């Protein structure tokens, strides 16, 4: 059975909330949710592959250095992916918060599976 991250409830809900954080940004208004989630893909990939998941590290929260790395990535790459930097920053803050608050073992396993797929 193939793993589809958009079919995983924990991932889907977290991504929807991250996308919701961009609603105040003009570019997100009127964009179908599925398109918005696809737009976040480069951010999610960078976060999972280069930063990791907080529960897999000795710290339970992302450090300020890790947050700055995400912000630096946004500054460097948002335009090349056609993303509004302010909207992506809002989404990244929400997604980091979502991941830090993840306590359900099933949700953690879904995120870990997605992280492994993105590393390939």
N, C-alpha and C positions, 0 to 999 in steps of 0.2 A: 504494500500500500504506500503510495507516494505521500510525502509530507507537504501539505499546502499551508503555509503560515497564515493565510487569510481565512482558513477554516478552523484555526485554533482560537477558541474564545478569549483566552488571556491576551494573546498577541493582538487579536482584532480589537478588543476593547481598549488596550493601551494605545494602539495606533490611532484609534478614533479620538481618544481624549487628547492625544498630542496634536492631531489635526485640528481639533476644536480650539486649541490654544492659538491657532492662526486665524480664527474667524474674524478677529478685529483687524487683521491685515487685509488691505483692499484686494490683494490678488486671490485670496481664498474665497471671497464671496462669490457665490454662484457656481463654483467649481464642484462637480459631482464628487462625492466622498471617495469613490474608488480611484478617481484620477488624483485626488489629493494624497491618497496613501501611496500611490506609485511615485509621486513627486518626492515623498519622504524617503524612498528607498536608498538613495546614496547616503543620507544621514544615518539611517538605521544600520546600513552595512558598515560604515566607518565606526560607529559607536560599538557595535558588537565585535567586530574583527580587531579594531585597534585599541579600544578602551576596555572592553569586556563587560561582564556582568558583576554587580557589586557583591553578590553572595558567593562568587567563586574566588574572591580575594579575601585577605585577612580583614579588610575593612568592610563594614556593612553599608557604607555610603561612599559615593564618589568623592575623591579629594578635590581640592581647589585646582590642583595641577591638571587633573583629568578634565575638569570642567573647562579650563583654559585651553586645553588641547582641542576640545570639541569646538569652542568658539573660534580658535585659530583655523580649524578646518573649514568652518562656515565662511569665514572671511576670505579664505583662499579659493574655495571651490563652489560656493553657492551660485555665482554667476555662470560658471561653465556648465552647470547642471540646469540652468534656467530657473533657479529658485530665488525668491525674494529673501535676502539675508535676514531681514527683521522677522519675517514669518518663520523661517527655519530656526532662528534662535529661540523664538517663542515655543516652537514645537520641541526643540531639543531640551529645553528646560523642563517641559512637561514630561517628556519621555524619560529623562533622567530621574525625575521625581517618581514616576510610575514604577520604574525598575527598582528604585530604592525601597519602595513600599511593598514590593512583591514578597509575600510570605507563603503563599499556597504552593505546595510541592509540585502539583500538576502544572501550574503556571510556570514555575521555574524550569521544569523539564521542557515545556514548549519553547521557552526562550533559549535554553541551552541547545536544543535541537536546531533551531533556526540559526544560532551562532555557528554551529558546526557546518551546516549547509553553506553558509556564507563564506566560510574559510576555505572552501574547496575551490 
